[in-house]
Amino acid sequence: MAAATTPSSSTDAKTSTFDKDSVPRDPVPRNPVPLSAGQEQQVRDLYYKRVRQRCADEIKEFASCALHRTISATWACRQQRLLMNNCMVQHATQEEQDLAREEWFATRELRKREREEKERKRIEQEKFHREWWGLDEQGKRTFEKK
């Protein structure tokens, strides 16, 4: 897999859609860290999202042309399809993949905090549910004797 690159030059910062200053920075490790299959998929998803963002106009043109067409979209929308594919090929580079990997590492701490917050809310909801229905820790109904 791709290794992380050195810090981006000033031209990369202008073309990148990821605002590095908006989230707490978790530095990219100096030596490449092997990622799990799920983590690699998250990096790929970021990569595809970034490429689609850069080619949004071309994708929109092709989609509007292909709307309400079936087989005829093949030749009727040929020009839009070629423009869209050329844009995606032009932006689907190793550099873009490295930027996506860098973004993934930079937002790692943010995702961790979001998971912790989600777990905290789940526990609160579970506690409220048990109190509301009069359930014990095992989920069995407790009856108060009068």
Stockholm file with secondary structure:
# STOCKHOLM 1.0

chainA/1-146         MAAATTPSSSTDAKTSTFDKDSVPRDPVPRNPVPLSAGQEQQVRDLYYKRVRQRCADEIKEFASCALHRTISATWACRQQRLLMNNCMVQHATQEEQDLAREEWFATRELRKREREEKERKRIEQEKFHREWWGLDEQGKRTFEKK
#=GR chainA/1-146 SS CCCCCSCCCHHHHHHCCSCTTSSCCCCCCSSCCCCCHHHHHHHHHHHHHHHHHHTHHHHHHHHHHHTTCSTTHHHHTHHHHHHHHHHHHHHCCHHHHHHHHHHHHHTHHHHHHHHHHHHHHHHHHHHHHHHHHTBCTTSCBCCCCC
#=GC SS_cons         CCCCCSCCCHHHHHHCCSCTTSSCCCCCCSSCCCCCHHHHHHHHHHHHHHHHHHTHHHHHHHHHHHTTCSTTHHHHTHHHHHHHHHHHHHHCCHHHHHHHHHHHHHTHHHHHHHHHHHHHHHHHHHHHHHHHHTBCTTSCBCCCCC
//
